[in-house]
């Protein structure tokens, strides 16, 4: 396991590869309060199920668990589902 900085760098690299964006590219105020509440109450089991419903797999098959930053990945999946992963909605474009 690496330092927090190394883990964040790797997480951002994976997000950029999958979606072209990272969590840093968006203001989390763009997610509705109901979604924030849902994320706050999210369990690993519900996260895994939600991701699978959206076509993503949060399994870490090397370690036989879930990926360590499953919550962050679910945030990205939710942002994609809500239409926030577009150039027009990116903070890099003033949003």
C-alpha positions, -999 to 999 in steps of 0.1 A, spaced: 0 0 0 13 35 -8 10 69 7 -22 88 6 -7 109 -22 3 79 -42 -32 63 -37 -49 96 -48 -26 98 -79 -35 62 -89 -72 67 -83 -72 99 -104 -53 81 -131 -79 53 -132 -108 78 -132 -92 98 -160 -87 66 -180 -123 55 -175 -142 88 -176 -118 115 -188 -123 133 -154 -115 130 -117 -134 139 -86 -113 171 -86 -129 182 -119 -164 187 -103 -180 206 -75 -199 181 -54 -226 207 -49 -238 196 -84 -250 164 -69 -285 166 -54 -290 165 -16 -307 132 -20 -277 118 -38 -254 131 -11 -276 115 16 -275 82 -3 -237 84 -6 -233 92 31 -253 60 40 -237 39 13 -223 5 24 -198 -16 5 -224 -41 -4 -248 -15 -18 -220 2 -37 -210 -31 -53 -246 -37 -64 -251 -2 -77 -219 -3 -97 -229 -36 -112 -263 -22 -122 -245 6 -140 -221 -18 -158 -190 -15 -135 -172 -40 -114 -157 -29 -81 -140 -63 -74 -103 -64 -65 -95 -99 -78 -59 -97 -68 -68 -93 -31 -102 -111 -32 -120 -79 -20 -134 -47 -34 -113 -19 -47 -101 2 -18 -117 35 -30 -151 20 -38 -168 51 -25 -149 74 -48 -157 52 -78 -194 51 -69 -193 89 -67 -179 90 -103 -205 64 -115 -232 85 -99 -218 117 -115 -218 99 -149 -254 87 -143 -265 123 -135 -249 137 -166 -221 155 -149 -192 140 -168 -194 163 -198 -170 191 -208 -198 216 -203 -202 207 -166 -166 203 -157 -151 227 -132 -122 231 -157 -147 250 -178 -158 274 -150 -185 252 -134 
